[in-house]
Structure formats: C-alpha cells, structure tokens
Amino acid sequence: MAHKFEIYTDKAGEHRVRFKYNSEIIFSTEGYSSRSGAKRAIESIQKHVDGAPTEELD
C-alpha cells in the first residue's frame, strides 16, 4: 500500500497520527491524550477531505 495512517505515542506520552505516502511522512497531527482521540482524528480527516479542492498559490 502506498499510503497509510499511523497512530503512535510520542516522547511526551501523547498519541499522534501521521500520514505516510511511499514511506514519506506527509503530515502529523497534534497530540491527543487517548488513542481513541487519535482514531477520531483519522475518521474526521477521511470524512471531510474527500474531494477537497486544490488551490495553487503563486
């Protein structure tokens, strides 16, 4: 699979989500106090980003 979400625990003990494409980290979220909060972040991204427009800035 070329892309995936990963949930991990940072050094501060917070749960974060990162999105990887071809093994490159594209973005990482803020820290969440629970793993379920990180899972909700993934669900929100998947729900709201589908079909998002692209804006090219000069």
PQR file of N, CA, C, O and H, with PARSE charges and radii, in Angstrom:
ATOM      1  N   MET A   1       0.845  -1.178   0.000 -0.4000 1.5000
ATOM      2  CA  MET A   1       0.000   0.000   0.000 -0.0000 2.0000
ATOM      3  C   MET A   1       0.891   1.243   0.000  0.5500 1.7000
ATOM      4  O   MET A   1       1.827   1.330   0.794 -0.5500 1.4000
ATOM      5  N   ALA A   2       0.617   2.173  -0.856 -0.4000 1.5000
ATOM      6  CA  ALA A   2       1.444   3.361  -0.999 -0.0000 2.0000
ATOM      7  C   ALA A   2       1.184   4.401   0.082  0.5500 1.7000
ATOM      8  O   ALA A   2       2.046   5.241   0.341 -0.5500 1.4000
ATOM      9  H   ALA A   2      -0.143   2.102  -1.501  0.4000 1.0000
ATOM     10  N   HIS A   3       0.015   4.363   0.718 -0.4000 1.5000
ATOM     11  CA  HIS A   3      -0.294   5.371   1.731 -0.0000 2.0000
ATOM     12  C   HIS A   3      -0.995   4.731   2.927  0.5500 1.7000
ATOM     13  O   HIS A   3      -1.669   3.707   2.811 -0.5500 1.4000
ATOM     14  H   HIS A   3      -0.685   3.681   0.507  0.4000 1.0000
ATOM     15  N   LYS A   4      -0.807   5.384   4.098 -0.4000 1.5000
ATOM     16  CA  LYS A   4      -1.436   4.859   5.304 -0.0000 2.0000
ATOM     17  C   LYS A   4      -1.375   5.891   6.420  0.5500 1.7000
ATOM     18  O   LYS A   4      -0.540   6.796   6.410 -0.5500 1.4000
ATOM     19  H   LYS A   4      -0.260   6.215   4.192  0.4000 1.0000
ATOM     20  N   PHE A   5      -2.288   5.733   7.390 -0.4000 1.5000
ATOM     21  CA  PHE A   5      -2.253   6.479   8.636 -0.0000 2.0000
ATOM     22  C   PHE A   5      -1.540   5.616   9.668  0.5500 1.7000
ATOM     23  O   PHE A   5      -1.697   4.395   9.675 -0.5500 1.4000
ATOM     24  H   PHE A   5      -2.966   4.998   7.398  0.4000 1.0000
ATOM     25  N   GLU A   6      -0.767   6.240  10.531 -0.4000 1.5000
ATOM     26  CA  GLU A   6      -0.122   5.541  11.635 -0.0000 2.0000
ATOM     27  C   GLU A   6      -0.461   6.267  12.928  0.5500 1.7000
ATOM     28  O   GLU A   6      -0.395   7.495  12.981 -0.5500 1.4000
ATOM     29  H   GLU A   6      -0.640   7.232  10.526  0.4000 1.0000
ATOM     30  N   ILE A   7      -0.820   5.530  13.963 -0.4000 1.5000
ATOM     31  CA  ILE A   7      -1.013   6.086  15.293 -0.0000 2.0000
ATOM     32  C   ILE A   7       0.200   5.678  16.118  0.5500 1.7000
ATOM     33  O   ILE A   7       0.569   4.504  16.162 -0.5500 1.4000
ATOM     34  H   ILE A   7      -0.874   4.533  13.919  0.4000 1.0000
ATOM     35  N   TYR A   8       0.817   6.664  16.772 -0.4000 1.5000
ATOM     36  CA  TYR A   8       1.988   6.367  17.583 -0.0000 2.0000
ATOM     37  C   TYR A   8       1.967   7.218  18.845  0.5500 1.7000
ATOM     38  O   TYR A   8       1.221   8.193  18.931 -0.5500 1.4000
ATOM     39  H   TYR A   8       0.516   7.618  16.736  0.4000 1.0000
ATOM     40  N   THR A   9       2.771   6.854  19.806 -0.4000 1.5000
ATOM     41  CA  THR A   9       2.891   7.592  21.055 -0.0000 2.0000
ATOM     42  C   THR A   9       4.211   8.356  21.030  0.5500 1.7000
ATOM     43  O   THR A   9       5.276   7.775  20.818 -0.5500 1.4000
ATOM     44  H   THR A   9       3.377   6.062  19.736  0.4000 1.0000
ATOM     45  N   ASP A  10       4.124   9.680  21.251 -0.4000 1.5000
ATOM     46  CA  ASP A  10       5.343  10.499  21.215 -0.0000 2.0000
ATOM     47  C   ASP A  10       6.083  10.434  22.553  0.5500 1.7000
ATOM     48  O   ASP A  10       5.645   9.747  23.476 -0.5500 1.4000
ATOM     49  H   ASP A  10       3.259  10.152  21.423  0.4000 1.0000
ATOM     50  N   LYS A  11       7.196  11.148  22.654 -0.4000 1.5000
ATOM     51  CA  LYS A  11       8.026  11.112  23.864 -0.0000 2.0000
ATOM     52  C   LYS A  11       7.306  11.664  25.088  0.5500 1.7000
ATOM     53  O   LYS A  11       7.631  11.308  26.221 -0.5500 1.4000
ATOM     54  H   LYS A  11       7.551  11.706  21.904  0.4000 1.0000
ATOM     55  N   ALA A  12       6.320  12.541  24.855 -0.4000 1.5000
ATOM     56  CA  ALA A  12       5.556  13.132  25.962 -0.0000 2.0000
ATOM     57  C   ALA A  12       4.410  12.229  26.406  0.5500 1.7000
ATOM     58  O   ALA A  12       3.691  12.563  27.348 -0.5500 1.4000
ATOM     59  H   ALA A  12       6.056  12.831  23.935  0.4000 1.0000
ATOM     60  N   GLY A  13       4.232  11.089  25.739 -0.4000 1.5000
ATOM     61  CA  GLY A  13       3.171  10.157  26.089 -0.0000 2.0000
ATOM     62  C   GLY A  13       1.835  10.466  25.419  0.5500 1.7000
ATOM     63  O   GLY A  13       0.819   9.855  25.749 -0.5500 1.4000
ATOM     64  H   GLY A  13       4.816  10.818  24.974  0.4000 1.0000
ATOM     65  N   GLU A  14       1.832  11.418  24.474 -0.4000 1.5000
ATOM     66  CA  GLU A  14       0.602  11.742  23.749 -0.0000 2.0000
ATOM     67  C   GLU A  14       0.496  10.884  22.495  0.5500 1.7000
ATOM     68  O   GLU A  14       1.504  10.459  21.930 -0.5500 1.4000
ATOM     69  H   GLU A  14       2.657  11.915  24.206  0.4000 1.0000
ATOM     70  N   HIS A  15      -0.730  10.640  22.071 -0.4000 1.5000
ATOM     71  CA  HIS A  15      -0.985   9.837  20.873 -0.0000 2.0000
ATOM     72  C   HIS A  15      -1.118  10.782  19.686  0.5500 1.7000
ATOM     73  O   HIS A  15      -1.846  11.773  19.744 -0.5500 1.4000
ATOM     74  H   HIS A  15      -1.548  10.985  22.530  0.4000 1.0000
ATOM     75  N   ARG A  16      -0.422  10.471  18.636 -0.4000 1.5000
ATOM     76  CA  ARG A  16      -0.423  11.298  17.427 -0.0000 2.0000
ATOM     77  C   ARG A  16      -0.714  10.428  16.215  0.5500 1.7000
ATOM     78  O   ARG A  16      -0.549   9.209  16.242 -0.5500 1.4000
ATOM     79  H   ARG A  16       0.170   9.666  18.589  0.4000 1.0000
ATOM     80  N   VAL A  17      -1.152  11.093  15.152 -0.4000 1.5000
ATOM     81  CA  VAL A  17      -1.408  10.421  13.879 -0.0000 2.0000
ATOM     82  C   VAL A  17      -0.469  11.028  12.854  0.5500 1.7000
ATOM     83  O   VAL A  17      -0.313  12.247  12.783 -0.5500 1.4000
ATOM     84  H   VAL A  17      -1.286  12.084  15.130  0.4000 1.0000
ATOM     85  N   ARG A  18       0.145  10.183  12.073 -0.4000 1.5000
ATOM     86  CA  ARG A  18       0.909  10.684  10.925 -0.0000 2.0000
ATOM     87  C   ARG A  18       0.398   9.975   9.690  0.5500 1.7000
ATOM     88  O   ARG A  18      -0.033   8.823   9.746 -0.5500 1.4000
ATOM     89  H   ARG A  18       0.018   9.193  12.130  0.4000 1.0000
ATOM     90  N   PHE A  19       0.452  10.680   8.573 -0.4000 1.5000
ATOM     91  CA  PHE A  19       0.047  10.124   7.288 -0.0000 2.0000
ATOM     92  C   PHE A  19       1.298   9.950   6.460  0.5500 1.7000
ATOM     93  O   PHE A  19       2.076  10.888   6.284 -0.5500 1.4000
ATOM     94  H   PHE A  19       0.802  11.616   8.527  0.4000 1.0000
ATOM     95  N   LYS A  20       1.489   8.744   5.951 -0.4000 1.5000
ATOM     96  CA  LYS A  20       2.667   8.443   5.140 -0.0000 2.0000
ATOM     97  C   LYS A  20       2.247   8.062   3.727  0.5500 1.7000
ATOM     98  O   LYS A  20       1.261   7.354   3.522 -0.5500 1.4000
ATOM     99  H   LYS A  20       0.857   7.982   6.094  0.4000 1.0000
ATOM    100  N   TYR A  21       3.005   8.539   2.776 -0.4000 1.5000
ATOM    101  CA  TYR A  21       2.814   8.178   1.373 -0.0000 2.0000
ATOM    102  C   TYR A  21       4.167   7.749   0.845  0.5500 1.7000
ATOM    103  O   TYR A  21       5.132   8.511   0.901 -0.5500 1.4000
ATOM    104  H   TYR A  21       3.806   9.114   2.942  0.4000 1.0000
ATOM    105  N   ASN A  22       4.237   6.530   0.333 -0.4000 1.5000
ATOM    106  CA  ASN A  22       5.507   5.962  -0.140 -0.0000 2.0000
ATOM    107  C   ASN A  22       6.610   6.113   0.909  0.5500 1.7000
ATOM    108  O   ASN A  22       7.725   6.525   0.590 -0.5500 1.4000
ATOM    109  H   ASN A  22       3.453   5.911   0.287  0.4000 1.0000
ATOM    110  N   SER A  23       6.296   5.783   2.144 -0.4000 1.5000
ATOM    111  CA  SER A  23       7.214   5.809   3.289 -0.0000 2.0000
ATOM    112  C   SER A  23       7.645   7.212   3.708  0.5500 1.7000
ATOM    113  O   SER A  23       8.474   7.344   4.608 -0.5500 1.4000
ATOM    114  H   SER A  23       5.390   5.448   2.403  0.4000 1.0000
ATOM    115  N   GLU A  24       7.112   8.256   3.091 -0.4000 1.5000
ATOM    116  CA  GLU A  24       7.445   9.630   3.462 -0.0000 2.0000
ATOM    117  C   GLU A  24       6.318  10.207   4.317  0.5500 1.7000
ATOM    118  O   GLU A  24       5.146  10.100   3.957 -0.5500 1.4000
ATOM    119  H   GLU A  24       6.438   8.149   2.361  0.4000 1.0000
ATOM    120  N   ILE A  25       6.672  10.816   5.446 -0.4000 1.5000
ATOM    121  CA  ILE A  25       5.667  11.442   6.304 -0.0000 2.0000
ATOM    122  C   ILE A  25       5.188  12.727   5.634  0.5500 1.7000
ATOM    123  O   ILE A  25       5.972  13.637   5.368 -0.5500 1.4000
ATOM    124  H   ILE A  25       7.624  10.902   5.739  0.4000 1.0000
ATOM    125  N   ILE A  26       3.887  12.779   5.369 -0.4000 1.5000
ATOM    126  CA  ILE A  26       3.286  13.944   4.731 -0.0000 2.0000
ATOM    127  C   ILE A  26       2.823  14.942   5.784  0.5500 1.7000
ATOM    128  O   ILE A  26       3.049  16.142   5.635 -0.5500 1.4000
ATOM    129  H   ILE A  26       3.250  12.040   5.585  0.4000 1.0000
ATOM    130  N   PHE A  27       2.178  14.465   6.846 -0.4000 1.5000
ATOM    131  CA  PHE A  27       1.799  15.338   7.956 -0.0000 2.0000
ATOM    132  C   PHE A  27       1.643  14.529   9.230  0.5500 1.7000
ATOM    133  O   PHE A  27       1.521  13.305   9.210 -0.5500 1.4000
ATOM    134  H   PHE A  27       1.995  13.489   6.967  0.4000 1.0000
ATOM    135  N   SER A  28       1.652  15.256  10.338 -0.4000 1.5000
ATOM    136  CA  SER A  28       1.445  14.673  11.659 -0.0000 2.0000
ATOM    137  C   SER A  28       0.487  15.585  12.422  0.5500 1.7000
ATOM    138  O   SER A  28       0.531  16.806  12.268 -0.5500 1.4000
ATOM    139  H   SER A  28       1.751  16.251  10.354  0.4000 1.0000
ATOM    140  N   THR A  29      -0.367  14.996  13.235 -0.4000 1.5000
ATOM    141  CA  THR A  29      -1.365  15.772  13.972 -0.0000 2.0000
ATOM    142  C   THR A  29      -0.807  16.257  15.306  0.5500 1.7000
ATOM    143  O   THR A  29       0.315  15.934  15.698 -0.5500 1.4000
ATOM    144  H   THR A  29      -0.402  14.004  13.360  0.4000 1.0000
ATOM    145  N   GLU A  30      -1.628  17.038  15.978 -0.4000 1.5000
ATOM    146  CA  GLU A  30      -1.352  17.429  17.358 -0.0000 2.0000
ATOM    147  C   GLU A  30      -1.424  16.187  18.233  0.5500 1.7000
ATOM    148  O   GLU A  30      -1.858  15.132  17.771 -0.5500 1.4000
ATOM    149  H   GLU A  30      -2.538  17.300  15.660  0.4000 1.0000
ATOM    150  N   GLY A  31      -1.009  16.296  19.479 -0.4000 1.5000
ATOM    151  CA  GLY A  31      -1.075  15.171  20.395 -0.0000 2.0000
ATOM    152  C   GLY A  31      -2.450  15.047  21.037  0.5500 1.7000
ATOM    153  O   GLY A  31      -3.098  16.049  21.340 -0.5500 1.4000
ATOM    154  H   GLY A  31      -0.657  17.153  19.854  0.4000 1.0000
ATOM    155  N   TYR A  32      -2.884  13.818  21.240 -0.4000 1.5000
ATOM    156  CA  TYR A  32      -4.159  13.522  21.890 -0.0000 2.0000
ATOM    157  C   TYR A  32      -3.874  12.734  23.156  0.5500 1.7000
ATOM    158  O   TYR A  32      -2.918  11.961  23.211 -0.5500 1.4000
ATOM    159  H   TYR A  32      -2.357  13.004  20.994  0.4000 1.0000
ATOM    160  N   SER A  33      -4.707  12.928  24.177 -0.4000 1.5000
ATOM    161  CA  SER A  33      -4.483  12.245  25.450 -0.0000 2.0000
ATOM    162  C   SER A  33      -4.849  10.765  25.402  0.5500 1.7000
ATOM    163  O   SER A  33      -4.393   9.979  26.232 -0.5500 1.4000
ATOM    164  H   SER A  33      -5.484  13.556  24.132  0.4000 1.0000
ATOM    165  N   SER A  34      -5.683  10.388  24.417 -0.4000 1.5000
ATOM    166  CA  SER A  34      -6.081   8.979  24.305 -0.0000 2.0000
ATOM    167  C   SER A  34      -5.927   8.495  22.865  0.5500 1.7000
ATOM    168  O   SER A  34      -5.946   9.280  21.917 -0.5500 1.4000
ATOM    169  H   SER A  34      -6.053  11.027  23.743  0.4000 1.0000
ATOM    170  N   ARG A  35      -5.776   7.205  22.735 -0.4000 1.5000
ATOM    171  CA  ARG A  35      -5.676   6.593  21.405 -0.0000 2.0000
ATOM    172  C   ARG A  35      -6.989   6.770  20.647  0.5500 1.7000
ATOM    173  O   ARG A  35      -6.988   6.920  19.426 -0.5500 1.4000
ATOM    174  H   ARG A  35      -5.760   6.567  23.505  0.4000 1.0000
ATOM    175  N   SER A  36      -8.110   6.754  21.371 -0.4000 1.5000
ATOM    176  CA  SER A  36      -9.406   6.939  20.707 -0.0000 2.0000
ATOM    177  C   SER A  36      -9.516   8.346  20.112  0.5500 1.7000
ATOM    178  O   SER A  36     -10.163   8.525  19.081 -0.5500 1.4000
ATOM    179  H   SER A  36      -8.112   6.632  22.364  0.4000 1.0000
ATOM    180  N   GLY A  37      -8.900   9.335  20.741 -0.4000 1.5000
ATOM    181  CA  GLY A  37      -8.884  10.685  20.180 -0.0000 2.0000
ATOM    182  C   GLY A  37      -8.133  10.718  18.862  0.5500 1.7000
ATOM    183  O   GLY A  37      -8.548  11.398  17.924 -0.5500 1.4000
ATOM    184  H   GLY A  37      -8.374   9.188  21.579  0.4000 1.0000
ATOM    185  N   ALA A  38      -7.036   9.993  18.787 -0.4000 1.5000
ATOM    186  CA  ALA A  38      -6.269   9.909  17.540 -0.0000 2.0000
ATOM    187  C   ALA A  38      -7.082   9.206  16.452  0.5500 1.7000
ATOM    188  O   ALA A  38      -7.043   9.604  15.288 -0.5500 1.4000
ATOM    189  H   ALA A  38      -6.699   9.441  19.549  0.4000 1.0000
ATOM    190  N   LYS A  39      -7.814   8.167  16.836 -0.4000 1.5000
ATOM    191  CA  LYS A  39      -8.651   7.456  15.856 -0.0000 2.0000
ATOM    192  C   LYS A  39      -9.767   8.354  15.343  0.5500 1.7000
ATOM    193  O   LYS A  39     -10.111   8.301  14.163 -0.5500 1.4000
ATOM    194  H   LYS A  39      -7.845   7.844  17.782  0.4000 1.0000
ATOM    195  N   ARG A  40     -10.339   9.182  16.224 -0.4000 1.5000
ATOM    196  CA  ARG A  40     -11.377  10.122  15.791 -0.0000 2.0000
ATOM    197  C   ARG A  40     -10.801  11.157  14.821  0.5500 1.7000
ATOM    198  O   ARG A  40     -11.492  11.592  13.899 -0.5500 1.4000
ATOM    199  H   ARG A  40     -10.060   9.225  17.183  0.4000 1.0000
ATOM    200  N   ALA A  41      -9.555  11.548  15.021 -0.4000 1.5000
ATOM    201  CA  ALA A  41      -8.903  12.486  14.102 -0.0000 2.0000
ATOM    202  C   ALA A  41      -8.810  11.872  12.704  0.5500 1.7000
ATOM    203  O   ALA A  41      -9.073  12.549  11.711 -0.5500 1.4000
ATOM    204  H   ALA A  41      -8.994  11.195  15.769  0.4000 1.0000
ATOM    205  N   ILE A  42      -8.443  10.614  12.626 -0.4000 1.5000
ATOM    206  CA  ILE A  42      -8.363   9.928  11.332 -0.0000 2.0000
ATOM    207  C   ILE A  42      -9.740   9.896  10.674  0.5500 1.7000
ATOM    208  O   ILE A  42      -9.870  10.183   9.484 -0.5500 1.4000
ATOM    209  H   ILE A  42      -8.229  10.064  13.433  0.4000 1.0000
ATOM    210  N   GLU A  43     -10.761   9.549  11.447 -0.4000 1.5000
ATOM    211  CA  GLU A  43     -12.123   9.484  10.906 -0.0000 2.0000
ATOM    212  C   GLU A  43     -12.566  10.850  10.383  0.5500 1.7000
ATOM    213  O   GLU A  43     -13.209  10.935   9.336 -0.5500 1.4000
ATOM    214  H   GLU A  43     -10.655   9.316  12.414  0.4000 1.0000
ATOM    215  N   SER A  44     -12.231  11.901  11.094 -0.4000 1.5000
ATOM    216  CA  SER A  44     -12.595  13.253  10.679 -0.0000 2.0000
ATOM    217  C   SER A  44     -11.887  13.639   9.383  0.5500 1.7000
ATOM    218  O   SER A  44     -12.500  14.214   8.483 -0.5500 1.4000
ATOM    219  H   SER A  44     -11.709  11.832  11.944  0.4000 1.0000
ATOM    220  N   ILE A  45     -10.610  13.326   9.293 -0.4000 1.5000
ATOM    221  CA  ILE A  45      -9.849  13.635   8.079 -0.0000 2.0000
ATOM    222  C   ILE A  45     -10.451  12.891   6.896  0.5500 1.7000
ATOM    223  O   ILE A  45     -10.679  13.483   5.841 -0.5500 1.4000
ATOM    224  H   ILE A  45     -10.113  12.859  10.024  0.4000 1.0000
ATOM    225  N   GLN A  46     -10.707  11.606   7.062 -0.4000 1.5000
ATOM    226  CA  GLN A  46     -11.261  10.809   5.972 -0.0000 2.0000
ATOM    227  C   GLN A  46     -12.637  11.319   5.547  0.5500 1.7000
ATOM    228  O   GLN A  46     -12.970  11.292   4.362 -0.5500 1.4000
ATOM    229  H   GLN A  46     -10.522  11.125   7.919  0.4000 1.0000
ATOM    230  N   LYS A  47     -13.415  11.771   6.484 -0.4000 1.5000
ATOM    231  CA  LYS A  47     -14.775  12.229   6.213 -0.0000 2.0000
ATOM    232  C   LYS A  47     -14.796  13.589   5.518  0.5500 1.7000
ATOM    233  O   LYS A  47     -15.598  13.806   4.610 -0.5500 1.4000
ATOM    234  H   LYS A  47     -13.144  11.793   7.446  0.4000 1.0000
ATOM    235  N   HIS A  48     -13.931  14.494   5.932 -0.4000 1.5000
ATOM    236  CA  HIS A  48     -14.002  15.867   5.466 -0.0000 2.0000
ATOM    237  C   HIS A  48     -13.058  16.224   4.315  0.5500 1.7000
ATOM    238  O   HIS A  48     -13.220  17.284   3.711 -0.5500 1.4000
ATOM    239  H   HIS A  48     -13.279  14.318   6.670  0.4000 1.0000
ATOM    240  N   VAL A  49     -12.104  15.396   4.001 -0.4000 1.5000
ATOM    241  CA  VAL A  49     -11.119  15.758   2.990 -0.0000 2.0000
ATOM    242  C   VAL A  49     -11.456  15.196   1.611  0.5500 1.7000
ATOM    243  O   VAL A  49     -10.960  15.701   0.604 -0.5500 1.4000
ATOM    244  H   VAL A  49     -11.973  14.534   4.492  0.4000 1.0000
ATOM    245  N   ASP A  50     -12.275  14.178   1.553 -0.4000 1.5000
ATOM    246  CA  ASP A  50     -12.619  13.577   0.272 -0.0000 2.0000
ATOM    247  C   ASP A  50     -13.134  14.649  -0.693  0.5500 1.7000
ATOM    248  O   ASP A  50     -14.124  15.322  -0.405 -0.5500 1.4000
ATOM    249  H   ASP A  50     -12.677  13.767   2.371  0.4000 1.0000
ATOM    250  N   GLY A  51     -12.487  14.799  -1.794 -0.4000 1.5000
ATOM    251  CA  GLY A  51     -12.912  15.767  -2.799 -0.0000 2.0000
ATOM    252  C   GLY A  51     -12.510  17.204  -2.499  0.5500 1.7000
ATOM    253  O   GLY A  51     -13.033  18.133  -3.115 -0.5500 1.4000
ATOM    254  H   GLY A  51     -11.683  14.252  -2.028  0.4000 1.0000
ATOM    255  N   ALA A  52     -11.585  17.399  -1.556 -0.4000 1.5000
ATOM    256  CA  ALA A  52     -11.150  18.758  -1.228 -0.0000 2.0000
ATOM    257  C   ALA A  52     -10.501  19.398  -2.455  0.5500 1.7000
ATOM    258  O   ALA A  52      -9.745  18.739  -3.168 -0.5500 1.4000
ATOM    259  H   ALA A  52     -11.160  16.645  -1.055  0.4000 1.0000
ATOM    260  N   PRO A  53     -10.792  20.674  -2.704 -0.5600 1.5000
ATOM    261  CA  PRO A  53     -10.203  21.343  -3.862  0.2800 2.0000
ATOM    262  C   PRO A  53      -8.714  21.622  -3.670  0.5500 1.7000
ATOM    263  O   PRO A  53      -8.216  21.663  -2.545 -0.5500 1.4000
ATOM    264  N   THR A  54      -8.030  21.807  -4.763 -0.4000 1.5000
ATOM    265  CA  THR A  54      -6.628  22.169  -4.726 -0.0000 2.0000
ATOM    266  C   THR A  54      -6.510  23.639  -5.116  0.5500 1.7000
ATOM    267  O   THR A  54      -7.080  24.071  -6.118 -0.5500 1.4000
ATOM    268  H   THR A  54      -8.435  21.774  -5.677  0.4000 1.0000
ATOM    269  N   GLU A  55      -5.775  24.396  -4.326 -0.4000 1.5000
ATOM    270  CA  GLU A  55      -5.572  25.819  -4.604 -0.0000 2.0000
ATOM    271  C   GLU A  55      -4.083  26.032  -4.841  0.5500 1.7000
ATOM    272  O   GLU A  55      -3.262  25.692  -3.989 -0.5500 1.4000
ATOM    273  H   GLU A  55      -5.312  24.045  -3.512  0.4000 1.0000
ATOM    274  N   GLU A  56      -3.737  26.582  -5.975 -0.4000 1.5000
ATOM    275  CA  GLU A  56      -2.344  26.851  -6.292 -0.0000 2.0000
ATOM    276  C   GLU A  56      -2.037  28.310  -5.959  0.5500 1.7000
ATOM    277  O   GLU A  56      -2.703  29.226  -6.440 -0.5500 1.4000
ATOM    278  H   GLU A  56      -4.403  26.858  -6.667  0.4000 1.0000
ATOM    279  N   LEU A  57      -1.030  28.502  -5.137 -0.4000 1.5000
ATOM    280  CA  LEU A  57      -0.619  29.839  -4.721 -0.0000 2.0000
ATOM    281  C   LEU A  57       0.673  30.224  -5.420  0.5500 1.7000
ATOM    282  O   LEU A  57       1.576  29.400  -5.567 -0.5500 1.4000
ATOM    283  H   LEU A  57      -0.489  27.757  -4.746  0.4000 1.0000
ATOM    284  N   ASP A  58       0.757  31.439  -5.839 -0.4000 1.5000
ATOM    285  CA  ASP A  58       1.990  31.906  -6.514 -0.0000 2.0000
ATOM    286  C   ASP A  58       3.051  32.330  -5.549  0.5500 1.7000
ATOM    287  O   ASP A  58       4.134  32.743  -5.964 -0.5500 1.4000
ATOM    288  H   ASP A  58       0.024  32.108  -5.720  0.4000 1.0000
TER
END
